[in-house]
């Protein structure tokens, strides 16, 4: 959350004008009503790169910009489904081993599920680390638009 003295519409207009600026070459900027999204543009896309989602609200003392970083909702849903599926495969393999004994097939099932889950965790961590620089840049761009902030 950032508070400032600039009017709400001026901030929203400045965000919309980013599209044609230098920041517009690096980021996709979308303004709808009083909500905005600043998302990284990449030639080689990082599906887990977080975007800056925000809303600009008019308050009695000025304007308050609420923002947060989040991955795209579609990526959250797809990754959640994939993670649930791999968890079911893992639990099925472990349950089969507990109730029916150890076999090569059951061990391979558990090993494969564990490898996929561990690999996904590593991939997610790598993608997250790679997107940190863009996140700092998006926040810097937003704060440069907001300008002077009100000390809280």
KADA-V776252 format. One record per residue. N is the residue number from 1. RES is the residue in one small letter. SS is DSSP state (@ for helix, = for strand, . for the rest). OMEGA is omega in radians with two decimals (* if undefined). Layout:
n->(N & N)
res->(RES & RES)
ss->(SS & SS)
omega->(OMEGA & OMEGA)
//
This chain:
n->(1 & 2 & 3 & 4 & 5 & 6 & 7 & 8 & 9 & 10 & 11 & 12 & 13 & 14 & 15 & 16 & 17 & 18 & 19 & 20 & 21 & 22 & 23 & 24 & 25 & 26 & 27 & 28 & 29 & 30 & 31 & 32 & 33 & 34 & 35 & 36 & 37 & 38 & 39 & 40 & 41 & 42 & 43 & 44 & 45 & 46 & 47 & 48 & 49 & 50 & 51 & 52 & 53 & 54 & 55 & 56 & 57 & 58 & 59 & 60 & 61 & 62 & 63 & 64 & 65 & 66 & 67 & 68 & 69 & 70 & 71 & 72 & 73 & 74 & 75 & 76 & 77 & 78 & 79 & 80 & 81 & 82 & 83 & 84 & 85 & 86 & 87 & 88 & 89 & 90 & 91 & 92 & 93 & 94 & 95 & 96 & 97 & 98 & 99 & 100 & 101 & 102 & 103 & 104 & 105 & 106 & 107 & 108 & 109 & 110 & 111 & 112 & 113 & 114 & 115 & 116 & 117 & 118 & 119 & 120 & 121 & 122 & 123 & 124 & 125 & 126 & 127 & 128 & 129 & 130 & 131 & 132 & 133 & 134 & 135 & 136 & 137 & 138 & 139 & 140 & 141 & 142 & 143 & 144 & 145 & 146 & 147 & 148 & 149 & 150 & 151 & 152)
res->(x & x & x & x & x & x & x & x & x & x & x & x & x & x & x & x & x & x & x & x & x & x & x & x & x & x & x & x & x & x & x & x & x & x & x & x & x & x & x & x & x & x & x & x & x & x & x & x & x & x & x & x & x & x & x & x & x & x & x & x & x & x & x & x & x & x & x & x & x & x & x & x & x & x & x & x & x & x & x & x & x & x & x & x & x & x & x & x & x & x & x & x & x & x & x & x & x & x & x & x & x & x & x & x & x & x & x & x & x & x & x & x & x & x & x & x & x & x & x & x & x & x & x & x & x & x & x & x & x & x & x & x & x & x & x & x & x & x & x & x & x & x & x & x & x & x & x & x & x & x & x & x)
ss->(. & = & = & = & . & . & . & @ & @ & @ & @ & @ & @ & @ & @ & @ & @ & @ & @ & @ & . & @ & @ & @ & @ & @ & = & = & = & = & = & = & . & . & = & = & = & = & = & = & . & . & . & . & . & . & . & . & . & . & = & = & = & = & = & = & = & = & = & . & . & = & = & = & = & = & = & = & = & = & . & . & @ & @ & @ & @ & @ & @ & @ & @ & @ & @ & @ & @ & @ & @ & @ & @ & @ & @ & @ & @ & @ & @ & @ & @ & @ & @ & @ & @ & . & . & . & @ & @ & @ & @ & @ & @ & @ & @ & @ & @ & @ & @ & @ & @ & @ & @ & @ & @ & @ & @ & @ & @ & @ & @ & @ & @ & @ & @ & @ & @ & @ & @ & @ & @ & @ & @ & @ & @ & @ & @ & @ & @ & @ & . & . & = & . & . & .)
omega->(3.11 & 3.10 & 3.11 & -3.13 & -3.12 & 3.10 & -3.11 & -3.06 & 3.12 & 3.11 & 3.13 & 3.10 & 3.11 & 3.08 & 3.13 & 3.14 & 3.13 & -3.08 & -3.08 & -3.12 & 3.10 & 3.11 & 3.12 & 3.09 & -3.11 & -3.03 & 3.00 & -3.08 & -3.14 & 3.10 & 3.12 & -3.08 & 3.11 & 3.11 & 3.12 & 3.06 & 3.01 & -3.07 & 3.12 & 3.00 & 3.12 & 2.99 & 3.04 & -2.96 & 3.03 & -3.04 & -3.12 & 3.06 & -3.09 & 3.08 & 3.10 & 3.12 & -3.12 & 3.09 & -3.14 & -3.11 & 3.05 & 3.10 & -3.07 & -3.12 & -3.12 & -3.11 & 3.08 & 3.09 & 3.07 & 3.11 & 3.11 & 3.05 & 3.12 & 3.03 & -3.10 & -3.10 & -3.13 & 3.12 & 3.09 & -3.10 & -3.11 & 3.12 & 3.10 & 3.11 & 3.14 & 3.14 & 3.11 & 3.13 & 3.12 & 3.10 & 3.10 & 3.11 & 3.12 & -3.14 & 3.09 & 3.12 & 3.13 & 3.11 & 3.12 & 3.11 & -3.11 & -3.03 & -3.05 & 3.13 & -3.09 & 3.00 & 3.14 & -3.11 & -3.10 & 3.10 & 3.10 & 3.12 & 3.13 & -3.14 & 3.13 & 3.13 & 3.11 & 3.12 & 3.12 & 3.14 & 3.11 & 3.11 & 3.12 & 3.11 & 3.10 & 3.13 & 3.13 & 3.10 & 3.11 & 3.12 & 3.13 & 3.12 & 3.14 & -3.08 & -3.10 & -3.12 & 3.10 & 3.13 & 3.11 & 3.13 & 3.11 & 3.13 & 3.10 & 3.11 & 3.13 & -3.12 & 3.07 & 3.08 & -3.10 & 3.09 & -3.11 & -3.14 & 3.10 & 3.11 & -3.10 & *)
//
